[in-house]
Amino acid sequence: MSFCARLLLILLALSAGAAQAAADDELLKTQPFPDTPSPARPRQELPPAVKKKSPPVAPSPDAAASQKGEPGMMGLPWPKTPEETAKTLDNLYAFLAAEGDHRQGGEIGAAIERLWRLEGGDTVNLLIDRGEIFSSRNENEKALPFLDAAVELAPEYAEAWSHRAYVEYRLNNYPAALGDLRRALAIEPNHFRALDGMAKILVLMGEKKAALEVYNQLLKVHPNIEGAETARDKLKKEIEGQGI
């Protein structure tokens, strides 16, 4: 079956399930990679945005402490154009890398994940969301065609590759998942979800030294990401114990 035909069938399925999907969408968000493939849990939706009053500021600890507004945005306004999105992401990556507070780091990371979604477009993001619904039900074989269509429609969208890698990971197809994560990171080197997934897959494949390098890179990007520092330190001890 041609890609166009497959895409038409997928879009018809999306239309048929639109009413139920509207409720399901509130539960969807970028999924972290679990340590081992297991049924995914929907992540909680972020609090609603409040009106922003502060102008854009350059990242600095003093400025961060004094800013108020939408959680994780560090006083920066929500971007309205692709150029503003890129600039805002650069600022938030700088905040994220320098943040010493675990909770604040998590809020910045969550804001970045929402900004990633702006780069995809409604159709591609809808395909990703439908794939996540199936994946959350542990129906990963049904999820995969939606993610296949997403990467074919938007090959320059890191989120499409990262989400497909997540489904492939849960299907225990580690080589395919690694390939997709590399594509995501080639587009967005600061994609901490892709780095997290790559490190975990490399551990499962026995590539401990390579996994350690990825964990070190991940912690440079997102020092407060859940579980990464503990996993890195444990892996480092294992490698040192082997004399590598």
CORLINBEL-V871416 format. One record per pair of residues at least 4 apart in sequence whose C-alpha atoms are under 7 Angstrom apart, sorted by the first residue. I is the first residue (numbers start at 1). J is the second residue. Records with the same first field share a line. If there is no record, write none. Layout:
I=J  J
//
This chain:
1=5  6
2=6
3=7
4=8
5=9
6=10
7=11  149
8=12
9=13
10=14
11=15
12=16
13=17
14=18
17=21
18=22
20=24
21=25
24=28
26=45
27=42  43  44  45
28=42  43  129
29=43
30=113
32=193
33=166  196  197
35=200
37=169  170
38=170
39=136  137  138
40=135  136
41=136
42=136
49=70
50=69  70
52=69  70  77
54=75  76
55=75  76  77
56=75  76  77
57=76
58=91
59=63  64  91  94  95
60=64
61=65
62=66
63=67
64=74
67=74  75
68=74  75
69=75
71=107
72=104  107  108  110  111
73=108  111
79=84  85
80=84
81=85
82=86
83=87
84=88
85=89
86=90
87=91
88=92
89=93  112
90=94
91=95
92=96  108
93=97
94=98
95=99
96=105  108  109  221  222
97=220  221  222  223
99=105
101=105
102=106  224
103=107
104=108
105=109  224
106=110  224  225
107=111
108=112
109=113
110=114
111=115
112=116
113=117
116=159
119=157
120=124  125  157
121=125
122=126
123=127
124=128  150
125=129
126=130
127=131  146  147  150
128=132  146  147  150  160
129=133
130=134  146
131=135  143  144  146  147
132=136  143
133=137
134=138  139  140  142  143
135=139  140  143  167
139=143
140=144  167  171
143=147
144=148  164  167
145=149
146=150
147=151  160  164
148=152
149=153
150=154  160
151=155  160  161
156=187
158=162  184  187  188
159=163  184
160=164
161=165  180  181  183  184
162=166  180  181  184  194
163=167
164=168
165=169  177  180  181
166=170  177
167=171
168=172  173  174  176  177
169=173  174  177
173=177
174=178  201
175=179
176=180
177=181
178=182  198
179=183
180=184
181=185  194  198
182=186
183=187
184=188  194
185=189  191  194
190=221
191=195
192=196  218  221  222
193=197
194=198
195=199  214  218
196=200  218
197=201
198=202
199=203  211  214  215
200=204
201=205
202=206  207  208  210  211
203=207  208  211
207=211
208=212
209=213
210=214
211=215
212=216  232  235  236
213=217
214=218
215=219  228  232
216=220
217=221
218=222
219=223
227=231
228=232
229=233
230=234
231=235
232=236
233=237
234=238
235=239
236=240
237=241
238=242
239=243  244
240=244
//
